[in-house]
């Protein structure tokens, strides 16, 4: 006696539906030629090129657009992004950022001024320490200055600023840097949970030299792309369609 434990299924081969020509005769389906394959490949490559160019153009526009906005308002702290220093003497780029941040502090926009940036091998001081000394000489009280003096990149500095915010119970920031830097700064700050606005300096060397402005712009285009595609945590990435905070000053 045979016992069947499952239903048997028999595969029945089916003949492919032939292609019928105009005379009613069955013919074989034509094979794809090498020329047709190359045409499809070129079409895909063109689509990729157009997509890449469109994305690059949009990012470039956003870098320019955000760099034109000054969102100064009353916040908990003004954060100055670091730049080169020469053994305690700020470079023109760092001095321009510090001058703008000091003006904002003296105008009463924040209780604290945070200087950022570490040092390179062989340096006797840090960008943050240089910024602190520069600000004290220009009437910013020592007690109002906080330092992040170990960061070697924008992202590292902002992570350390986040730790300062948590330790001091701070929540809002006004970020000061060059125009082309502002989009990346705001994006990274938002990813870290810092509520912030930008107030770029207008006296940076980039504002005085077209060649320097172009180099900085290209650098930021690449740096922003690397951050978004390789570094940013998708779990905390903001909605790319969401508008930035209004640049108008708060009452």
N, C-alpha and C positions, 0 to 999 in steps of 0.2 A: 504494500500500500504506500502511496506517495502522499506526503503532506506538504502543501505549498505555504511557505511562510511569508512571501511577498508576491506582489503581482509582477509577472514577467512582462517586460516591454521589449518588443522587437523593433529594431531600427529598420525602416523601409526606405531605401534610397529613392530620392526624387530627382527627376531630370530637370535641370535648370530651364526656365522659360526661354525659348529661343527668341532672337531678334528677328522680326518679320520685315522684309524690305517692301518696297512699293509694289513689287510684282507678286507678293504673297508668298515668296520663298523664304524659308528659314535660313538664317545666316548666323555665323559666330559673332559674339560681341568683340568689337575691335579692342586690341590692347592699347594701353596708354603709351604714347611714343615718348622718346627722350626729350623732344622739343616741348611737348606738353608738360612734362615734369619740370623742366627748367622754367617754363612760364609760370607754373604754380609756385615754384621756389622764389622766383623774382617777385611775385605778387606778395608773398608772405614777408619777404625782406623789406619791400616798400612799406607795407603796413607797419612793421616794427620801426622803421626809420621815421615815419610820420608820427607814430605814437611817442617815440623818444624825443623828437624835436618839439612836439606839442607840450610834453611834460616839462622839458627844459625851459621852454619859453614861458610857461605859466609860473614856474619856480622863480625865474629871473624877474618876472613882473612883481611877484610877491615880495622878493627881497627889496626891490626898488620901492614898492608901495609902503611897506612897513617902515623902511628907513626914512620916509618923508613925514611920518607921524610922530608927534610929540604928545604923549599921554600924561604929562606931568599932573600930579594930584597929590593930596595929602596921604601919605602911606606910613607904615611902621619904620621902614629903612630904605635908604638910597644905596644901591649896590653898584660899585664901579668895577667893571671887568678889567682885568689886568692887561698890561702890554709891556714891552721891553723896558728895562731899566739898566743903568750902567753904574753899578756899585753905589746906589743911593741917589743917582740922578735920573729922573724920569725921562724917557724918550719923548719926542714931540707928540707921538700918539697918546702915550699915557698922560702927559701933562694936559693935553686937550680934554681928555676924559675927566681927569681930576678937577680941572678948572670948572667944568660944567656941573659936576656933582657938588662941588663946594658952593657954587652959586645957588643950587637948588636947596642945599642944607641951610645956608644962611638966610634964604627966603622963607624958611619955616616949613618946608614940605615933609620933613621927617624928623624923628627923634634921634635916629642913628644913621651913621655913615659907615658902610662896610666896604673896606678895600680888599681886593682879592689878588691871588697869584703867588706862585712859589718862585723858585729860582732855578737857574741852570747850573750845571757843574762848574765850580770855580768862582761863582758869584759870592760876594761877601754878605749880601742881604737879599731880601725877596721883593717882589713887586708890591705885595701888600704893605710891607714895612716902609718901603719908599713912599707909597701913597699916603700912609699914616703921617710920616714926618712932613710931607709936602702940605697936607691938610692942616696940621697943627700950626705951621708957620703962617697959615692964611686964616687964622682965627677960628678954626673948628676945635672945640674943647676935646682934650684927650679922652675924657669920660664918654664922649659921644661916638668914638671911633671903635669899631669892631673889626677884627682881621681874620681873613681866611688866607693863610700864607703857605699852603702846601700844594694847592692845585696846579697841575701842569697842563691842563686843558680847560676849555670852557665848561665841559660837562663835569669834570672833577671839582672845579671851583664851585659850581652850582650845587653839587651834592653836599659840599662842605658848608655852603651858605644855608642849605636846608637844615643841617644839623644845628647851626647857630640859631636859626629861627625857632626850632623846637626847644632849644635850651633857654632862650630868652622869651618865649611866648609870643613871637612875632608872626604875622600872617601875610602882610602885603608889602610889595617892593616896587621901587622905581629903578629900573635898570638903565645904566649909562654905559654906552660904548659907541663905536662908529656906526654910521648909518647901515652899511652892508651887513653888519654883525647882528642886528637887532632881531631879525626873523628867527635865526637859530637860537639866540638867547631866550626869546619868549617861548619857543616850542619846547626847549629842554626844561625851562622853568615850569611850564605847565605840566609836562610829563612827571616832574618831581613833586607836584602838588603845591607849588608856590604861586600865589595869585600876584601877578605882576603886570606892569605897563612899561613902555619904553620911553626914554627921553634921550635921543642920541645927541652927541656933541656935533656942532656945526663948524668947529675950528680944527678938525683933524687934518693931518697932512693929506688924507684922501680927498678932502674938500678943496684943497689948493692945487692938486696935481691930477690931471686927467689920467696919466699913465698909472699912478698909484691907485687911483679909484678903480681903474679897469682891473688891475692885478688883484685887488682886494675883492672885487665883485666876483671874479672867476674863482678865487679861492673859496669864497663863501658858497658859491653855487655847488662846488664839489663837496665841501664839508657838510652842507645841509643834506645833499643826496646820500652821502655815506652814513650820516646819522639816521636818516629816515629808513633806509633800506637795510643797514647792517647792524646798527646799534640800538635803535629805539625798541622798547618793549611793546609789542602789539597790544598787550593787555591794558596798557595805560595810555596808549596813543590817543590824542584827541580826535574828534570828528573833523576830517579835513574840510567838510562843507560848512562847519560852524564859523560864524564871523568872529573876528578879533574884537576885544573890548573897545568901546568907543574911545577915540583919542581925546575927546573933550575933557577938560579938567573938572574934577568933582567940586561941588560947592563947599 
